[in-house]
Amino acid sequence: MRLALAAVLLALFAPPSFAQDSTAKPDKPPKKQATVIAAWEVRQIEGQAQNAYDVVKLLRPRFFQIRSREAAGNNPVWGQGPGVLVDDAPRGSTETLRSIPLSAIREIRYLSGPDAASRYGVEYHAGAILVVTH
């Protein structure tokens, strides 16, 4: 009984530090990551982009840059630049990103050449752009 009474009194007369602050600022979006484009970032540029290619071009154009001497050569599988995987299925070159609508994008992630080659094979020596859809 005393415990219940103490709880009621605490709730009624709680100091401001226990009360919720109605002037609290809304949560900030998560910090941007250099190798990941999250869904919240895609939503922020709706109207400026039509597809995954536009999203990468606007938010992380470095994903398209060729970073190694070997990648600058003639890659017989994908041509120059990173390969693209959509939901872990190989899809080809970065031009494939033009066929992925904004509404389908959950996340776009870049893997460096060494990481991509070790995970997906030597044809990804120029890197990989991984697209996760809804």
N, CA, C and O atoms as a GROMACS GRO file, in nm:
protein
  536
    1MET      N    1   0.082  -0.118   0.000
    1MET     CA    2   0.000   0.000   0.000
    1MET      C    3   0.087   0.126   0.000
    1MET      O    4   0.064   0.219  -0.076
    2ARG      N    5   0.189   0.126   0.087
    2ARG     CA    6   0.277   0.243   0.092
    2ARG      C    7   0.352   0.261  -0.040
    2ARG      O    8   0.375   0.373  -0.084
    3LEU      N    9   0.389   0.149  -0.100
    3LEU     CA   10   0.461   0.154  -0.228
    3LEU      C   11   0.373   0.214  -0.337
    3LEU      O   12   0.421   0.294  -0.418
    4ALA      N   13   0.247   0.178  -0.340
    4ALA     CA   14   0.154   0.232  -0.439
    4ALA      C   15   0.133   0.381  -0.416
    4ALA      O   16   0.128   0.458  -0.512
    5LEU      N   17   0.121   0.421  -0.290
    5LEU     CA   18   0.104   0.562  -0.257
    5LEU      C   19   0.228   0.642  -0.298
    5LEU      O   20   0.216   0.754  -0.350
    6ALA      N   21   0.344   0.587  -0.276
    6ALA     CA   22   0.469   0.654  -0.314
    6ALA      C   23   0.477   0.671  -0.466
    6ALA      O   24   0.522   0.775  -0.515
    7ALA      N   25   0.434   0.570  -0.539
    7ALA     CA   26   0.436   0.578  -0.685
    7ALA      C   27   0.342   0.686  -0.736
    7ALA      O   28   0.376   0.760  -0.829
    8VAL      N   29   0.223   0.696  -0.677
    8VAL     CA   30   0.126   0.798  -0.717
    8VAL      C   31   0.179   0.937  -0.687
    8VAL      O   32   0.171   1.026  -0.770
    9LEU      N   33   0.234   0.955  -0.566
    9LEU     CA   34   0.289   1.085  -0.530
    9LEU      C   35   0.406   1.124  -0.620
    9LEU      O   36   0.418   1.240  -0.659
   10LEU      N   37   0.490   1.030  -0.653
   10LEU     CA   38   0.603   1.057  -0.742
   10LEU      C   39   0.554   1.099  -0.880
   10LEU      O   40   0.608   1.191  -0.941
   11ALA      N   41   0.450   1.032  -0.928
   11ALA     CA   42   0.396   1.066  -1.059
   11ALA      C   43   0.333   1.206  -1.059
   11ALA      O   44   0.346   1.280  -1.156
   12LEU      N   45   0.266   1.242  -0.949
   12LEU     CA   46   0.200   1.372  -0.942
   12LEU      C   47   0.299   1.488  -0.920
   12LEU      O   48   0.283   1.596  -0.976
   13PHE      N   49   0.398   1.463  -0.840
   13PHE     CA   50   0.489   1.571  -0.801
   13PHE      C   51   0.632   1.551  -0.852
   13PHE      O   52   0.727   1.599  -0.790
   14ALA      N   53   0.645   1.482  -0.962
   14ALA     CA   54   0.779   1.456  -1.016
   14ALA      C   55   0.844   1.587  -1.058
   14ALA      O   56   0.779   1.672  -1.118
   15PRO      N   57   0.972   1.602  -1.027
   15PRO     CA   58   1.042   1.722  -1.073
   15PRO      C   59   1.053   1.723  -1.225
   15PRO      O   60   1.039   1.618  -1.288
   16PRO      N   61   1.077   1.838  -1.284
   16PRO     CA   62   1.083   1.848  -1.430
   16PRO      C   63   1.182   1.752  -1.495
   16PRO      O   64   1.162   1.714  -1.610
   17SER      N   65   1.287   1.713  -1.426
   17SER     CA   66   1.383   1.622  -1.486
   17SER      C   67   1.324   1.485  -1.513
   17SER      O   68   1.374   1.412  -1.598
   18PHE      N   69   1.218   1.449  -1.441
   18PHE     CA   70   1.152   1.321  -1.464
   18PHE      C   71   1.043   1.333  -1.570
   18PHE      O   72   1.007   1.234  -1.633
   19ALA      N   73   0.992   1.451  -1.590
   19ALA     CA   74   0.885   1.473  -1.686
   19ALA      C   75   0.941   1.478  -1.827
   19ALA      O   76   1.058   1.509  -1.847
   20GLN      N   77   0.857   1.446  -1.924
   20GLN     CA   78   0.901   1.453  -2.062
   20GLN      C   79   0.911   1.599  -2.105
   20GLN      O   80   0.827   1.681  -2.069
   21ASP      N   81   1.014   1.628  -2.181
   21ASP     CA   82   1.036   1.764  -2.229
   21ASP      C   83   0.959   1.783  -2.359
   21ASP      O   84   0.992   1.722  -2.461
   22SER      N   85   0.856   1.865  -2.356
   22SER     CA   86   0.774   1.887  -2.476
   22SER      C   87   0.845   1.976  -2.577
   22SER      O   88   0.800   1.988  -2.692
   23THR      N   89   0.955   2.039  -2.537
   23THR     CA   90   1.028   2.124  -2.630
   23THR      C   91   1.146   2.050  -2.693
   23THR      O   92   1.229   2.112  -2.759
   24ALA      N   93   1.155   1.919  -2.672
   24ALA     CA   94   1.266   1.842  -2.727
   24ALA      C   95   1.264   1.848  -2.879
   24ALA      O   96   1.157   1.844  -2.942
   25LYS      N   97   1.380   1.857  -2.936
   25LYS     CA   98   1.390   1.862  -3.082
   25LYS      C   99   1.370   1.722  -3.139
   25LYS      O  100   1.406   1.623  -3.076
   26PRO      N  101   1.311   1.714  -3.259
   26PRO     CA  102   1.291   1.582  -3.320
   26PRO      C  103   1.427   1.518  -3.349
   26PRO      O  104   1.528   1.585  -3.367
   27ASP      N  105   1.425   1.386  -3.353
   27ASP     CA  106   1.548   1.313  -3.380
   27ASP      C  107   1.607   1.354  -3.513
   27ASP      O  108   1.535   1.372  -3.612
   28LYS      N  109   1.738   1.369  -3.515
   28LYS     CA  110   1.807   1.398  -3.640
   28LYS      C  111   1.817   1.269  -3.720
   28LYS      O  112   1.819   1.160  -3.662
   29PRO      N  113   1.823   1.280  -3.852
   29PRO     CA  114   1.843   1.158  -3.930
   29PRO      C  115   1.979   1.098  -3.897
   29PRO      O  116   2.069   1.170  -3.853
   30PRO      N  117   1.994   0.969  -3.916
   30PRO     CA  118   2.123   0.906  -3.888
   30PRO      C  119   2.235   0.971  -3.970
   30PRO      O  120   2.210   1.031  -4.075
   31LYS      N  121   2.355   0.957  -3.922
   31LYS     CA  122   2.470   1.014  -3.991
   31LYS      C  123   2.491   0.942  -4.124
   31LYS      O  124   2.476   0.820  -4.133
   32LYS      N  125   2.526   1.019  -4.226
   32LYS     CA  126   2.552   0.961  -4.357
   32LYS      C  127   2.679   0.876  -4.352
   32LYS      O  128   2.775   0.910  -4.282
   33GLN      N  129   2.677   0.768  -4.425
   33GLN     CA  130   2.794   0.682  -4.437
   33GLN      C  131   2.849   0.695  -4.579
   33GLN      O  132   2.772   0.704  -4.675
   34ALA      N  133   2.979   0.695  -4.592
   34ALA     CA  134   3.042   0.717  -4.722
   34ALA      C  135   3.010   0.606  -4.822
   34ALA      O  136   3.005   0.632  -4.943
   35THR      N  137   2.989   0.484  -4.776
   35THR     CA  138   2.968   0.373  -4.868
   35THR      C  139   2.824   0.322  -4.872
   35THR      O  140   2.797   0.220  -4.934
   36VAL      N  141   2.732   0.393  -4.806
   36VAL     CA  142   2.593   0.348  -4.800
   36VAL      C  143   2.499   0.464  -4.828
   36VAL      O  144   2.516   0.574  -4.774
   37ILE      N  145   2.399   0.439  -4.910
   37ILE     CA  146   2.289   0.533  -4.929
   37ILE      C  147   2.166   0.466  -4.869
   37ILE      O  148   2.120   0.364  -4.920
   38ALA      N  149   2.114   0.523  -4.763
   38ALA     CA  150   2.002   0.464  -4.691
   38ALA      C  151   1.869   0.514  -4.749
   38ALA      O  152   1.865   0.613  -4.823
   39ALA      N  153   1.762   0.445  -4.714
   39ALA     CA  154   1.628   0.480  -4.764
   39ALA      C  155   1.590   0.623  -4.726
   39ALA      O  156   1.526   0.692  -4.806
   40TRP      N  157   1.627   0.668  -4.606
   40TRP     CA  158   1.590   0.804  -4.565
   40TRP      C  159   1.656   0.908  -4.653
   40TRP      O  160   1.600   1.015  -4.675
   41GLU      N  161   1.776   0.879  -4.705
   41GLU     CA  162   1.843   0.972  -4.796
   41GLU      C  163   1.773   0.975  -4.931
   41GLU      O  164   1.761   1.080  -4.994
   42VAL      N  165   1.727   0.859  -4.975
   42VAL     CA  166   1.655   0.851  -5.103
   42VAL      C  167   1.526   0.933  -5.094
   42VAL      O  168   1.492   1.005  -5.188
   43ARG      N  169   1.455   0.922  -4.982
   43ARG     CA  170   1.330   0.998  -4.965
   43ARG      C  171   1.356   1.148  -4.968
   43ARG      O  172   1.270   1.225  -5.014
   44GLN      N  173   1.471   1.191  -4.920
   44GLN     CA  174   1.501   1.334  -4.917
   44GLN      C  175   1.520   1.394  -5.056
   44GLN      O  176   1.503   1.514  -5.073
   45ILE      N  177   1.553   1.313  -5.155
   45ILE     CA  178   1.577   1.368  -5.289
   45ILE      C  179   1.466   1.330  -5.388
   45ILE      O  180   1.486   1.341  -5.509
   46GLU      N  181   1.352   1.284  -5.338
   46GLU     CA  182   1.240   1.256  -5.427
   46GLU      C  183   1.208   1.383  -5.506
   46GLU      O  184   1.207   1.493  -5.449
   47GLY      N  185   1.183   1.369  -5.632
   47GLY     CA  186   1.158   1.485  -5.717
   47GLY      C  187   1.282   1.529  -5.792
   47GLY      O  188   1.272   1.589  -5.899
   48GLN      N  189   1.400   1.499  -5.737
   48GLN     CA  190   1.526   1.532  -5.804
   48GLN      C  191   1.582   1.412  -5.878
   48GLN      O  192   1.664   1.426  -5.968
   49ALA      N  193   1.536   1.292  -5.841
   49ALA     CA  194   1.587   1.169  -5.901
   49ALA      C  195   1.471   1.082  -5.944
   49ALA      O  196   1.363   1.085  -5.885
   50GLN      N  197   1.494   1.004  -6.049
   50GLN     CA  198   1.390   0.914  -6.099
   50GLN      C  199   1.423   0.767  -6.077
   50GLN      O  200   1.334   0.682  -6.074
   51ASN      N  201   1.553   0.738  -6.063
   51ASN     CA  202   1.594   0.598  -6.053
   51ASN      C  203   1.722   0.588  -5.970
   51ASN      O  204   1.775   0.688  -5.923
   52ALA      N  205   1.770   0.465  -5.952
   52ALA     CA  206   1.887   0.441  -5.868
   52ALA      C  207   2.012   0.509  -5.924
   52ALA      O  208   2.097   0.554  -5.847
   53TYR      N  209   2.025   0.517  -6.055
   53TYR     CA  210   2.140   0.584  -6.115
   53TYR      C  211   2.144   0.731  -6.073
   53TYR      O  212   2.248   0.783  -6.034
   54ASP      N  213   2.029   0.797  -6.080
   54ASP     CA  214   2.020   0.938  -6.040
   54ASP      C  215   2.054   0.956  -5.892
   54ASP      O  216   2.120   1.052  -5.854
   55VAL      N  217   2.008   0.862  -5.809
   55VAL     CA  218   2.035   0.868  -5.666
   55VAL      C  219   2.185   0.865  -5.640
   55VAL      O  220   2.238   0.948  -5.565
   56VAL      N  221   2.253   0.771  -5.702
   56VAL     CA  222   2.398   0.760  -5.683
   56VAL      C  223   2.468   0.883  -5.738
   56VAL      O  224   2.559   0.937  -5.674
   57LYS      N  225   2.426   0.928  -5.853
   57LYS     CA  226   2.488   1.046  -5.916
   57LYS      C  227   2.474   1.170  -5.827
   57LYS      O  228   2.567   1.250  -5.818
   58LEU      N  229   2.359   1.186  -5.762
   58LEU     CA  230   2.335   1.302  -5.675
   58LEU      C  231   2.400   1.290  -5.538
   58LEU      O  232   2.457   1.386  -5.487
   59LEU      N  233   2.392   1.172  -5.478
   59LEU     CA  234   2.434   1.156  -5.339
   59LEU      C  235   2.577   1.103  -5.320
   59LEU      O  236   2.647   1.148  -5.229
   60ARG      N  237   2.620   1.010  -5.404
   60ARG     CA  238   2.753   0.951  -5.389
   60ARG      C  239   2.816   0.928  -5.526
   60ARG      O  240   2.838   0.813  -5.565
   61PRO      N  241   2.847   1.035  -5.600
   61PRO     CA  242   2.903   1.017  -5.734
   61PRO      C  243   3.036   0.941  -5.733
   61PRO      O  244   3.076   0.887  -5.836
   62ARG      N  245   3.103   0.936  -5.621
   62ARG     CA  246   3.230   0.861  -5.613
   62ARG      C  247   3.210   0.712  -5.634
   62ARG      O  248   3.306   0.643  -5.668
   63PHE      N  249   3.089   0.661  -5.616
   63PHE     CA  250   3.063   0.519  -5.643
   63PHE      C  251   3.098   0.485  -5.788
   63PHE      O  252   3.137   0.372  -5.817
   64PHE      N  253   3.084   0.582  -5.879
   64PHE     CA  254   3.109   0.558  -6.021
   64PHE      C  255   3.256   0.572  -6.060
   64PHE      O  256   3.294   0.532  -6.169
   65GLN      N  257   3.338   0.627  -5.973
   65GLN     CA  258   3.478   0.651  -6.008
   65GLN      C  259   3.556   0.521  -6.013
   65GLN      O  260   3.537   0.431  -5.932
   66ILE      N  261   3.646   0.515  -6.110
   66ILE     CA  262   3.737   0.401  -6.122
   66ILE      C  263   3.855   0.429  -6.031
   66ILE      O  264   3.919   0.534  -6.043
   67ARG      N  265   3.884   0.336  -5.941
   67ARG     CA  266   3.985   0.362  -5.839
   67ARG      C  267   4.114   0.284  -5.857
   67ARG      O  268   4.212   0.311  -5.788
   68SER      N  269   4.118   0.189  -5.946
   68SER     CA  270   4.240   0.110  -5.960
   68SER      C  271   4.288   0.109  -6.105
   68SER      O  272   4.209   0.128  -6.198
   69ARG      N  273   4.416   0.088  -6.122
   69ARG     CA  274   4.475   0.083  -6.256
   69ARG      C  275   4.416  -0.034  -6.335
   69ARG      O  276   4.389  -0.021  -6.454
   70GLU      N  277   4.397  -0.148  -6.268
   70GLU     CA  278   4.342  -0.265  -6.336
   70GLU      C  279   4.200  -0.238  -6.386
   70GLU      O  280   4.162  -0.283  -6.494
   71ALA      N  281   4.122  -0.165  -6.305
   71ALA     CA  282   3.984  -0.136  -6.342
   71ALA      C  283   3.977  -0.042  -6.461
   71ALA      O  284   3.880  -0.045  -6.536
   72ALA      N  285   4.077   0.040  -6.479
   72ALA     CA  286   4.077   0.134  -6.591
   72ALA      C  287   4.101   0.063  -6.723
   72ALA      O  288   4.072   0.117  -6.829
   73GLY      N  289   4.153  -0.060  -6.716
   73GLY     CA  290   4.175  -0.138  -6.837
   73GLY      C  291   4.044  -0.187  -6.895
   73GLY      O  292   3.938  -0.140  -6.854
   74ASN      N  293   4.051  -0.278  -6.987
   74ASN     CA  294   3.932  -0.329  -7.053
   74ASN      C  295   3.879  -0.450  -6.977
   74ASN      O  296   3.938  -0.558  -6.984
   75ASN      N  297   3.771  -0.432  -6.906
   75ASN     CA  298   3.710  -0.542  -6.832
   75ASN      C  299   3.612  -0.611  -6.926
   75ASN      O  300   3.510  -0.552  -6.964
   76PRO      N  301   3.640  -0.735  -6.966
   76PRO     CA  302   3.555  -0.802  -7.065
   76PRO      C  303   3.414  -0.833  -7.015
   76PRO      O  304   3.324  -0.855  -7.096
   77VAL      N  305   3.394  -0.836  -6.883
   77VAL     CA  306   3.262  -0.872  -6.833
   77VAL      C  307   3.171  -0.751  -6.820
   77VAL      O  308   3.061  -0.751  -6.876
   78TRP      N  309   3.214  -0.647  -6.748
   78TRP     CA  310   3.127  -0.535  -6.721
   78TRP      C  311   3.169  -0.407  -6.792
   78TRP      O  312   3.095  -0.309  -6.786
   79GLY      N  313   3.281  -0.404  -6.859
   79GLY     CA  314   3.330  -0.278  -6.912
   79GLY      C  315   3.401  -0.204  -6.801
   79GLY      O  316   3.451  -0.267  -6.708
   80GLN      N  317   3.407  -0.074  -6.807
   80GLN     CA  318   3.476   0.002  -6.704
   80GLN      C  319   3.383   0.033  -6.589
   80GLN      O  320   3.262   0.047  -6.607
   81GLY      N  321   3.440   0.044  -6.471
   81GLY     CA  322   3.361   0.081  -6.354
   81GLY      C  323   3.310  -0.039  -6.278
   81GLY      O  324   3.331  -0.153  -6.320
   82PRO      N  325   3.243  -0.013  -6.167
   82PRO     CA  326   3.195  -0.122  -6.082
   82PRO      C  327   3.079  -0.198  -6.144
   82PRO      O  328   3.004  -0.145  -6.226
   83GLY      N  329   3.066  -0.324  -6.103
   83GLY     CA  330   2.951  -0.403  -6.144
   83GLY      C  331   2.835  -0.376  -6.050
   83GLY      O  332   2.853  -0.318  -5.942
   84VAL      N  333   2.717  -0.416  -6.090
   84VAL     CA  334   2.596  -0.392  -6.011
   84VAL      C  335   2.531  -0.525  -5.975
   84VAL      O  336   2.516  -0.614  -6.059
   85LEU      N  337   2.494  -0.536  -5.848
   85LEU     CA  338   2.416  -0.650  -5.802
   85LEU      C  339   2.288  -0.597  -5.741
   85LEU      O  340   2.291  -0.502  -5.662
   86VAL      N  341   2.175  -0.657  -5.777
   86VAL     CA  342   2.046  -0.617  -5.721
   86VAL      C  343   1.994  -0.736  -5.642
   86VAL      O  344   1.971  -0.844  -5.697
   87ASP      N  345   1.977  -0.716  -5.513
   87ASP     CA  346   1.935  -0.824  -5.423
   87ASP      C  347   2.026  -0.946  -5.439
   87ASP      O  348   1.979  -1.060  -5.446
   88ASP      N  349   2.156  -0.920  -5.445
   88ASP     CA  350   2.263  -1.020  -5.457
   88ASP      C  351   2.266  -1.095  -5.591
   88ASP      O  352   2.336  -1.196  -5.602
   89ALA      N  353   2.193  -1.050  -5.689
   89ALA     CA  354   2.198  -1.111  -5.822
   89ALA      C  355   2.274  -1.018  -5.917
   89ALA      O  356   2.240  -0.900  -5.926
   90PRO      N  357   2.375  -1.068  -5.988
   90PRO     CA  358   2.452  -0.984  -6.082
   90PRO      C  359   2.360  -0.928  -6.190
   90PRO      O  360   2.279  -1.001  -6.247
   91ARG      N  361   2.375  -0.798  -6.218
   91ARG     CA  362   2.290  -0.732  -6.318
   91ARG      C  363   2.367  -0.661  -6.427
   91ARG      O  364   2.306  -0.617  -6.525
   92GLY      N  365   2.499  -0.649  -6.416
   92GLY     CA  366   2.575  -0.585  -6.523
   92GLY      C  367   2.643  -0.457  -6.480
   92GLY      O  368   2.693  -0.445  -6.368
   93SER      N  369   2.643  -0.361  -6.571
   93SER     CA  370   2.714  -0.235  -6.548
   93SER      C  371   2.625  -0.135  -6.474
   93SER      O  372   2.510  -0.163  -6.441
   94THR      N  373   2.682  -0.018  -6.448
   94THR     CA  374   2.609   0.086  -6.375
   94THR      C  375   2.486   0.135  -6.451
   94THR      O  376   2.395   0.192  -6.390
   95GLU      N  377   2.481   0.114  -6.581
   95GLU     CA  378   2.362   0.154  -6.659
   95GLU      C  379   2.238   0.079  -6.611
   95GLU      O  380   2.126   0.127  -6.629
   96THR      N  381   2.257  -0.038  -6.552
   96THR     CA  382   2.146  -0.117  -6.498
   96THR      C  383   2.070  -0.038  -6.392
   96THR      O  384   1.950  -0.059  -6.374
   97LEU      N  385   2.139   0.051  -6.322
   97LEU     CA  386   2.076   0.129  -6.216
   97LEU      C  387   1.962   0.216  -6.268
   97LEU      O  388   1.872   0.251  -6.193
   98ARG      N  389   1.965   0.250  -6.396
   98ARG     CA  390   1.859   0.334  -6.455
   98ARG      C  391   1.724   0.264  -6.458
   98ARG      O  392   1.620   0.329  -6.468
   99SER      N  393   1.725   0.131  -6.448
   99SER     CA  394   1.598   0.055  -6.453
   99SER      C  395   1.537   0.031  -6.315
   99SER      O  396   1.432  -0.032  -6.305
  100ILE      N  397   1.600   0.081  -6.210
  100ILE     CA  398   1.548   0.060  -6.074
  100ILE      C  399   1.479   0.187  -6.026
  100ILE      O  400   1.546   0.289  -6.005
  101PRO      N  401   1.346   0.184  -6.009
  101PRO     CA  402   1.275   0.305  -5.967
  101PRO      C  403   1.305   0.342  -5.822
  101PRO      O  404   1.343   0.257  -5.742
  102LEU      N  405   1.288   0.469  -5.792
  102LEU     CA  406   1.312   0.521  -5.657
  102LEU      C  407   1.233   0.444  -5.551
  102LEU      O  408   1.285   0.412  -5.445
  103SER      N  409   1.109   0.414  -5.581
  103SER     CA  410   1.021   0.350  -5.484
  103SER      C  411   1.068   0.210  -5.445
  103SER      O  412   1.026   0.158  -5.341
  104ALA      N  413   1.153   0.149  -5.525
  104ALA     CA  414   1.200   0.013  -5.497
  104ALA      C  415   1.326   0.010  -5.411
  104ALA      O  416   1.364  -0.097  -5.363
  105ILE      N  417   1.390   0.124  -5.391
  105ILE     CA  418   1.521   0.126  -5.325
  105ILE      C  419   1.508   0.123  -5.172
  105ILE      O  420   1.440   0.207  -5.113
  106ARG      N  421   1.572   0.026  -5.112
  106ARG     CA  422   1.583   0.020  -4.966
  106ARG      C  423   1.722   0.069  -4.923
  106ARG      O  424   1.735   0.140  -4.824
  107GLU      N  425   1.826   0.029  -4.999
  107GLU     CA  426   1.963   0.068  -4.967
  107GLU      C  427   2.051   0.048  -5.090
  107GLU      O  428   2.030  -0.044  -5.169
  108ILE      N  429   2.150   0.136  -5.103
  108ILE     CA  430   2.252   0.119  -5.207
  108ILE      C  431   2.386   0.125  -5.135
  108ILE      O  432   2.413   0.217  -5.057
  109ARG      N  433   2.470   0.025  -5.162
  109ARG     CA  434   2.597   0.014  -5.090
  109ARG      C  435   2.709  -0.005  -5.192
  109ARG      O  436   2.693  -0.074  -5.293
  110TYR      N  437   2.825   0.057  -5.164
  110TYR     CA  438   2.942   0.041  -5.249
  110TYR      C  439   3.044  -0.049  -5.181
  110TYR      O  440   3.073  -0.033  -5.063
  111LEU      N  441   3.098  -0.144  -5.257
  111LEU     CA  442   3.209  -0.227  -5.211
  111LEU      C  443   3.331  -0.194  -5.294
  111LEU      O  444   3.322  -0.184  -5.417
  112SER      N  445   3.444  -0.178  -5.230
  112SER     CA  446   3.568  -0.150  -5.302
  112SER      C  447   3.606  -0.270  -5.388
  112SER      O  448   3.552  -0.380  -5.372
  113GLY      N  449   3.698  -0.248  -5.480
  113GLY     CA  450   3.742  -0.355  -5.570
  113GLY      C  451   3.788  -0.480  -5.498
  113GLY      O  452   3.738  -0.589  -5.528
  114PRO      N  453   3.882  -0.469  -5.403
  114PRO     CA  454   3.926  -0.589  -5.333
  114PRO      C  455   3.813  -0.661  -5.258
  114PRO      O  456   3.804  -0.784  -5.261
  115ASP      N  457   3.727  -0.584  -5.191
  115ASP     CA  458   3.615  -0.646  -5.119
  115ASP      C  459   3.519  -0.715  -5.215
  115ASP      O  460   3.478  -0.829  -5.192
  116ALA      N  461   3.485  -0.646  -5.322
  116ALA     CA  462   3.391  -0.702  -5.419
  116ALA      C  463   3.449  -0.825  -5.488
  116ALA      O  464   3.378  -0.924  -5.507
  117ALA      N  465   3.576  -0.820  -5.525
  117ALA     CA  466   3.640  -0.933  -5.593
  117ALA      C  467   3.647  -1.055  -5.502
  117ALA      O  468   3.628  -1.168  -5.547
  118SER      N  469   3.673  -1.032  -5.373
  118SER     CA  470   3.681  -1.147  -5.281
  118SER      C  471   3.543  -1.208  -5.256
  118SER      O  472   3.533  -1.328  -5.231
  119ARG      N  473   3.438  -1.127  -5.261
  119ARG     CA  474   3.303  -1.179  -5.237
  119ARG      C  475   3.235  -1.234  -5.361
  119ARG      O  476   3.167  -1.337  -5.356
  120TYR      N  477   3.254  -1.165  -5.474
  120TYR     CA  478   3.176  -1.198  -5.594
  120TYR      C  479   3.258  -1.244  -5.714
  120TYR      O  480   3.201  -1.285  -5.816
  121GLY      N  481   3.390  -1.240  -5.704
  121GLY     CA  482   3.473  -1.288  -5.814
  121GLY      C  483   3.556  -1.177  -5.876
  121GLY      O  484   3.530  -1.058  -5.856
  122VAL      N  485   3.656  -1.218  -5.954
  122VAL     CA  486   3.753  -1.123  -6.008
  122VAL      C  487   3.693  -1.024  -6.106
  122VAL      O  488   3.750  -0.917  -6.128
  123GLU      N  489   3.580  -1.055  -6.166
  123GLU     CA  490   3.518  -0.959  -6.257
  123GLU      C  491   3.471  -0.832  -6.185
  123GLU      O  492   3.437  -0.733  -6.249
  124TYR      N  493   3.470  -0.836  -6.054
  124TYR     CA  494   3.432  -0.718  -5.974
  124TYR      C  495   3.554  -0.647  -5.918
  124TYR      O  496   3.545  -0.582  -5.814
  125HIS      N  497   3.668  -0.657  -5.986
  125HIS     CA  498   3.791  -0.592  -5.938
  125HIS      C  499   3.779  -0.440  -5.937
  125HIS      O  500   3.859  -0.373  -5.872
  126ALA      N  501   3.682  -0.384  -6.008
  126ALA     CA  502   3.661  -0.238  -6.008
  126ALA      C  503   3.563  -0.196  -5.900
  126ALA      O  504   3.535  -0.077  -5.886
  127GLY      N  505   3.512  -0.291  -5.822
  127GLY     CA  506   3.416  -0.260  -5.717
  127GLY      C  507   3.277  -0.309  -5.754
  127GLY      O  508   3.254  -0.361  -5.863
  128ALA      N  509   3.186  -0.290  -5.662
  128ALA     CA  510   3.048  -0.332  -5.684
  128ALA      C  511   2.952  -0.235  -5.617
  128ALA      O  512   2.980  -0.181  -5.510
  129ILE      N  513   2.840  -0.213  -5.683
  129ILE     CA  514   2.731  -0.135  -5.625
  129ILE      C  515   2.620  -0.234  -5.597
  129ILE      O  516   2.566  -0.297  -5.688
  130LEU      N  517   2.586  -0.247  -5.468
  130LEU     CA  518   2.483  -0.343  -5.426
  130LEU      C  519   2.354  -0.266  -5.399
  130LEU      O  520   2.353  -0.170  -5.322
  131VAL      N  521   2.248  -0.308  -5.462
  131VAL     CA  522   2.118  -0.245  -5.441
  131VAL      C  523   2.027  -0.344  -5.371
  131VAL      O  524   2.010  -0.458  -5.416
  132VAL      N  525   1.969  -0.301  -5.260
  132VAL     CA  526   1.871  -0.382  -5.188
  132VAL      C  527   1.736  -0.317  -5.211
  132VAL      O  528   1.718  -0.198  -5.185
  133THR      N  529   1.642  -0.397  -5.260
  133THR     CA  530   1.509  -0.342  -5.291
  133THR      C  531   1.407  -0.389  -5.186
  133THR      O  532   1.435  -0.478  -5.105
  134HIS      N  533   1.289  -0.327  -5.190
  134HIS     CA  534   1.181  -0.362  -5.097
  134HIS      C  535   1.118  -0.491  -5.140
  134HIS      O  536   1.024  -0.539  -5.075
   0.00000   0.00000   0.00000
